[in-house]
Amino acid sequence: MHKPIKNQHIQCKITLFSNTLKHMKVQLNGKEKQIKPETSLKQLIENEGMAGKRLAAEVNQDIITRSEHASFILSEGDIIEIVHAIGGG
């Protein structure tokens, strides 16, 4: 008697699903960028070399305060705008 291949089919779907989670697409300052799932806004800022700078961050048209950067987890398709505050005189 043959075993049903149902479990193999499920395993294949899980494998395909996990492969798609290696990277996700977001838009950063108008350009498409691939990042790892579970990336926080703070991690993105650090990875882009903007840590420690005076900046403002917006995700999907909502301002994210600096105190929220570490806990704010980005999602597939997020539109992120980060602007530097530049002083002058």
OpenMM code with the backbone's topology and positions (N, CA, C; nanometers):
from openmm import Vec3, app, unit

residues = "MET HIS LYS PRO ILE LYS ASN GLN HIS ILE GLN CYS LYS ILE THR LEU PHE SER ASN THR LEU LYS HIS MET LYS VAL GLN LEU ASN GLY LYS GLU LYS GLN ILE LYS PRO GLU THR SER LEU LYS GLN LEU ILE GLU ASN GLU GLY MET ALA GLY LYS ARG LEU ALA ALA GLU VAL ASN GLN ASP ILE ILE THR ARG SER GLU HIS ALA SER PHE ILE LEU SER GLU GLY ASP ILE ILE GLU ILE VAL HIS ALA ILE GLY GLY GLY".split()
positions = [
    Vec3(0.0837, -0.1171, 0.0000),
    Vec3(0.0000, 0.0000, 0.0000),
    Vec3(0.0895, 0.1253, 0.0000),
    Vec3(0.0528, 0.2219, -0.0806),
    Vec3(0.1311, 0.3442, -0.0916),
    Vec3(0.0892, 0.4451, 0.0141),
    Vec3(0.1886, 0.5179, 0.0639),
    Vec3(0.1582, 0.6264, 0.1585),
    Vec3(0.1156, 0.7499, 0.0796),
    Vec3(0.0222, 0.8231, 0.1307),
    Vec3(-0.0169, 0.9461, 0.0608),
    Vec3(0.0998, 1.0448, 0.0590),
    Vec3(0.1098, 1.1225, -0.0469),
    Vec3(0.2187, 1.2199, -0.0583),
    Vec3(0.1784, 1.3568, -0.0029),
    Vec3(0.0690, 1.3594, 0.0658),
    Vec3(0.0187, 1.4845, 0.1198),
    Vec3(0.1232, 1.5554, 0.2062),
    Vec3(0.1925, 1.4829, 0.2918),
    Vec3(0.2935, 1.5437, 0.3784),
    Vec3(0.4085, 1.6027, 0.2988),
    Vec3(0.4472, 1.5366, 0.1895),
    Vec3(0.5539, 1.5900, 0.1060),
    Vec3(0.5108, 1.7212, 0.0427),
    Vec3(0.3875, 1.7290, 0.0020),
    Vec3(0.3351, 1.8514, -0.0587),
    Vec3(0.3397, 1.9664, 0.0426),
    Vec3(0.2994, 1.9402, 0.1634),
    Vec3(0.3018, 2.0425, 0.2686),
    Vec3(0.4445, 2.0856, 0.2952),
    Vec3(0.5369, 1.9916, 0.3019),
    Vec3(0.6766, 2.0239, 0.3262),
    Vec3(0.7301, 2.1134, 0.2148),
    Vec3(0.6941, 2.0855, 0.0925),
    Vec3(0.7384, 2.1664, -0.0209),
    Vec3(0.6881, 2.3090, -0.0066),
    Vec3(0.5620, 2.3267, 0.0306),
    Vec3(0.5072, 2.4602, 0.0485),
    Vec3(0.5775, 2.5343, 0.1616),
    Vec3(0.6079, 2.4651, 0.2688),
    Vec3(0.6781, 2.5287, 0.3807),
    Vec3(0.8170, 2.5731, 0.3360),
    Vec3(0.8856, 2.4907, 0.2589),
    Vec3(1.0182, 2.5259, 0.2091),
    Vec3(1.0106, 2.6487, 0.1204),
    Vec3(0.9162, 2.6512, 0.0288),
    Vec3(0.9012, 2.7673, -0.0586),
    Vec3(0.8686, 2.8918, 0.0212),
    Vec3(0.7825, 2.8797, 0.1206),
    Vec3(0.7446, 2.9936, 0.2031),
    Vec3(0.8644, 3.0454, 0.2813),
    Vec3(0.9439, 2.9562, 0.3393),
    Vec3(1.0584, 3.0002, 0.4182),
    Vec3(1.1639, 3.0656, 0.3298),
    Vec3(1.1763, 3.0210, 0.2045),
    Vec3(1.2718, 3.0837, 0.1135),
    Vec3(1.2312, 3.2263, 0.0799),
    Vec3(1.1038, 3.2525, 0.0730),
    Vec3(1.0600, 3.3885, 0.0412),
    Vec3(1.0823, 3.4827, 0.1584),
    Vec3(1.1033, 3.4285, 0.2780),
    Vec3(1.1214, 3.5138, 0.3950),
    Vec3(1.2664, 3.5546, 0.4179),
    Vec3(1.3580, 3.5126, 0.3327),
    Vec3(1.4976, 3.5497, 0.3505),
    Vec3(1.5172, 3.6997, 0.3321),
    Vec3(1.4395, 3.7584, 0.2448),
    Vec3(1.4445, 3.9026, 0.2211),
    Vec3(1.3040, 3.9521, 0.1906),
    Vec3(1.2815, 4.0766, 0.2204),
    Vec3(1.1544, 4.1375, 0.1829),
    Vec3(1.1849, 4.2737, 0.1222),
    Vec3(1.0944, 4.3198, 0.0389),
    Vec3(1.1148, 4.4457, -0.0307),
    Vec3(1.0441, 4.5584, 0.0431),
    Vec3(1.1168, 4.6680, 0.0578),
    Vec3(1.0613, 4.7921, 0.1094),
    Vec3(1.1079, 4.9032, 0.0162),
    Vec3(1.0543, 5.0203, 0.0347),
    Vec3(1.0995, 5.1354, -0.0422),
    Vec3(1.1624, 5.2339, 0.0556),
    Vec3(1.2881, 5.2686, 0.0323),
    Vec3(1.3605, 5.3609, 0.1190),
    Vec3(1.3973, 5.4841, 0.0387),
    Vec3(1.3393, 5.5966, 0.0784),
    Vec3(1.3644, 5.7242, 0.0101),
    Vec3(1.3482, 5.7112, -0.1412),
    Vec3(1.2415, 5.6435, -0.1821),
    Vec3(1.2066, 5.6325, -0.3231),
    Vec3(1.2748, 5.5206, -0.3993),
    Vec3(1.3616, 5.4440, -0.3339),
    Vec3(1.4322, 5.3354, -0.4024),
    Vec3(1.3985, 5.2020, -0.3371),
    Vec3(1.3796, 5.0993, -0.4213),
    Vec3(1.3509, 4.9662, -0.3686),
    Vec3(1.4733, 4.9115, -0.2977),
    Vec3(1.4494, 4.8478, -0.1843),
    Vec3(1.5576, 4.7902, -0.1046),
    Vec3(1.5108, 4.6568, -0.0501),
    Vec3(1.6010, 4.5598, -0.0444),
    Vec3(1.5699, 4.4307, 0.0160),
    Vec3(1.6328, 4.4265, 0.1544),
    Vec3(1.5526, 4.3867, 0.2518),
    Vec3(1.5996, 4.3748, 0.3889),
    Vec3(1.5554, 4.2408, 0.4450),
    Vec3(1.6152, 4.2013, 0.5557),
    Vec3(1.5759, 4.0763, 0.6210),
    Vec3(1.4462, 4.0970, 0.6973),
    Vec3(1.3626, 3.9928, 0.7030),
    Vec3(1.2427, 4.0025, 0.7866),
    Vec3(1.2815, 4.0318, 0.9309),
    Vec3(1.1916, 4.0935, 1.0034),
    Vec3(1.2117, 4.1296, 1.1445),
    Vec3(1.3149, 4.2404, 1.1628),
    Vec3(1.3446, 4.3153, 1.0565),
    Vec3(1.4368, 4.4281, 1.0680),
    Vec3(1.3637, 4.5448, 1.1329),
    Vec3(1.4256, 4.6015, 1.2344),
    Vec3(1.3656, 4.7188, 1.2987),
    Vec3(1.4076, 4.8444, 1.2219),
    Vec3(1.3351, 4.9501, 1.2443),
    Vec3(1.3703, 5.0779, 1.1828),
    Vec3(1.5096, 5.1204, 1.2286),
    Vec3(1.5409, 5.0983, 1.3553),
    Vec3(1.6739, 5.1319, 1.4079),
    Vec3(1.7828, 5.0547, 1.3338),
    Vec3(1.7610, 4.9253, 1.3105),
    Vec3(1.8596, 4.8453, 1.2382),
    Vec3(1.8795, 4.8971, 1.0960),
    Vec3(1.7703, 4.9334, 1.0305),
    Vec3(1.7806, 4.9877, 0.8949),
    Vec3(1.8617, 5.1162, 0.8957),
    Vec3(1.8335, 5.2035, 0.9895),
    Vec3(1.9072, 5.3299, 0.9999),
    Vec3(2.0562, 5.3029, 1.0222),
    Vec3(2.0876, 5.2085, 1.1097),
    Vec3(2.2277, 5.1723, 1.1345),
    Vec3(2.2923, 5.1134, 1.0096),
    Vec3(2.2222, 5.0228, 0.9423),
    Vec3(2.2756, 4.9592, 0.8213),
    Vec3(2.3004, 5.0591, 0.7093),
    Vec3(2.2247, 5.1666, 0.7084),
    Vec3(2.2404, 5.2699, 0.6052),
    Vec3(2.3440, 5.3751, 0.6445),
    Vec3(2.4079, 5.3573, 0.7603),
    Vec3(2.5126, 5.4503, 0.8033),
    Vec3(2.4605, 5.5837, 0.8536),
    Vec3(2.3370, 5.5841, 0.9021),
    Vec3(2.2769, 5.7091, 0.9483),
    Vec3(2.2627, 5.7154, 1.0997),
    Vec3(2.3145, 5.6160, 1.1708),
    Vec3(2.3015, 5.6139, 1.3172),
    Vec3(2.3736, 5.7342, 1.3775),
    Vec3(2.3129, 5.7909, 1.4804),
    Vec3(2.3730, 5.9029, 1.5506),
    Vec3(2.3498, 6.0384, 1.4860),
    Vec3(2.2896, 6.0402, 1.3688),
    Vec3(2.2617, 6.1673, 1.3006),
    Vec3(2.1237, 6.2177, 1.3397),
    Vec3(2.1064, 6.3472, 1.3299),
    Vec3(1.9739, 6.4053, 1.3534),
    Vec3(1.8897, 6.3766, 1.2301),
    Vec3(1.7828, 6.3022, 1.2506),
    Vec3(1.6986, 6.2663, 1.1366),
    Vec3(1.5542, 6.2494, 1.1795),
    Vec3(1.4697, 6.2442, 1.0801),
    Vec3(1.3277, 6.2152, 1.1015),
    Vec3(1.2940, 6.0953, 1.0142),
    Vec3(1.2128, 6.0050, 1.0689),
    Vec3(1.1753, 5.8846, 0.9954),
    Vec3(1.0237, 5.8744, 0.9850),
    Vec3(0.9802, 5.8348, 0.8672),
    Vec3(0.8383, 5.8188, 0.8387),
    Vec3(0.8201, 5.6833, 0.7708),
    Vec3(0.7220, 5.6069, 0.8165),
    Vec3(0.6886, 5.4792, 0.7528),
    Vec3(0.5416, 5.4836, 0.7154),
    Vec3(0.5156, 5.4666, 0.5864),
    Vec3(0.3785, 5.4697, 0.5337),
    Vec3(0.3052, 5.5970, 0.5774),
    Vec3(0.3759, 5.7069, 0.5693),
    Vec3(0.3244, 5.8414, 0.5981),
    Vec3(0.2967, 5.8656, 0.7463),
    Vec3(0.3462, 5.7794, 0.8339),
    Vec3(0.3359, 5.8007, 0.9782),
    Vec3(0.4747, 5.8296, 1.0339),
    Vec3(0.4877, 5.9379, 1.1088),
    Vec3(0.6163, 5.9706, 1.1707),
    Vec3(0.6422, 5.8711, 1.2839),
    Vec3(0.7633, 5.8172, 1.2861),
    Vec3(0.8034, 5.7227, 1.3900),
    Vec3(0.9052, 5.7950, 1.4783),
    Vec3(0.8699, 5.8128, 1.6046),
    Vec3(0.9594, 5.8849, 1.6946),
    Vec3(1.0853, 5.8036, 1.7222),
    Vec3(1.1923, 5.8730, 1.7574),
    Vec3(1.3199, 5.8059, 1.7849),
    Vec3(1.3044, 5.6985, 1.8927),
    Vec3(1.2203, 5.7239, 1.9910),
    Vec3(1.2017, 5.6252, 2.0983),
    Vec3(1.1348, 5.4970, 2.0481),
    Vec3(1.0723, 5.5020, 1.9328),
    Vec3(1.0056, 5.3841, 1.8748),
    Vec3(1.0920, 5.3094, 1.7735),
    Vec3(1.2040, 5.3662, 1.7316),
    Vec3(1.2844, 5.3079, 1.6236),
    Vec3(1.3253, 5.1635, 1.6523),
    Vec3(1.3689, 5.1327, 1.7734),
    Vec3(1.4180, 4.9981, 1.8051),
    Vec3(1.3058, 4.8939, 1.8040),
    Vec3(1.1873, 4.9337, 1.8425),
    Vec3(1.0773, 4.8375, 1.8519),
    Vec3(0.9887, 4.8364, 1.7269),
    Vec3(1.0108, 4.9278, 1.6357),
    Vec3(0.9281, 4.9349, 1.5150),
    Vec3(0.9829, 4.8377, 1.4114),
    Vec3(0.9112, 4.7268, 1.3892),
    Vec3(0.9535, 4.6238, 1.2943),
    Vec3(0.8923, 4.6538, 1.1576),
    Vec3(0.9780, 4.6580, 1.0579),
    Vec3(0.9342, 4.6889, 0.9223),
    Vec3(0.8658, 4.5676, 0.8593),
    Vec3(0.7775, 4.5962, 0.7633),
    Vec3(0.7003, 4.4917, 0.6954),
    Vec3(0.7212, 4.5014, 0.5449),
    Vec3(0.6944, 4.3917, 0.4777),
    Vec3(0.7003, 4.3866, 0.3317),
    Vec3(0.6173, 4.5009, 0.2734),
    Vec3(0.6774, 4.5740, 0.1805),
    Vec3(0.6059, 4.6793, 0.1105),
    Vec3(0.6024, 4.8137, 0.1805),
    Vec3(0.6629, 4.8248, 0.2991),
    Vec3(0.6636, 4.9539, 0.3692),
    Vec3(0.7334, 5.0594, 0.2845),
    Vec3(0.6826, 5.1808, 0.2940),
    Vec3(0.7438, 5.2953, 0.2274),
    Vec3(0.8059, 5.3813, 0.3362),
    Vec3(0.9393, 5.3878, 0.3352),
    Vec3(1.0147, 5.4533, 0.4413),
    Vec3(1.0817, 5.5778, 0.3849),
    Vec3(1.0649, 5.6866, 0.4554),
    Vec3(1.1335, 5.8109, 0.4200),
    Vec3(1.2168, 5.8519, 0.5407),
    Vec3(1.3455, 5.8738, 0.5194),
    Vec3(1.4348, 5.9196, 0.6254),
    Vec3(1.5035, 6.0450, 0.5750),
    Vec3(1.4892, 6.1516, 0.6510),
    Vec3(1.5510, 6.2783, 0.6128),
    Vec3(1.6442, 6.3243, 0.7234),
    Vec3(1.7563, 6.3835, 0.6813),
    Vec3(1.8556, 6.4359, 0.7751),
    Vec3(1.8216, 6.5805, 0.8083),
    Vec3(1.8359, 6.6149, 0.9350),
    Vec3(1.8211, 6.7550, 0.9747),
    Vec3(1.9576, 6.8219, 0.9552),
    Vec3(1.9595, 6.9246, 0.8736),
    Vec3(2.0856, 6.9928, 0.8442),
    Vec3(2.0745, 7.1367, 0.8942),
    Vec3(2.1690, 7.1756, 0.9781),
    Vec3(2.1709, 7.3125, 1.0302),
    Vec3(2.2529, 7.4016, 0.9401),
    Vec3(2.2265, 7.5257, 0.9488),
    Vec3(2.3028, 7.6204, 0.8678),
    Vec3(2.2792, 7.7610, 0.9171),
    Vec3(2.3401, 7.8504, 0.8533),
    Vec3(2.3207, 7.9875, 0.8978),
    Vec3(2.3666, 8.0894, 0.8014),
] * unit.nanometer
topology = app.Topology()
chain = topology.addChain("A")
for resn in residues:
    res = topology.addResidue(resn, chain)
    for name in ("N", "CA", "C"):
        topology.addAtom(name, app.Element.getBySymbol(name[0]), res)
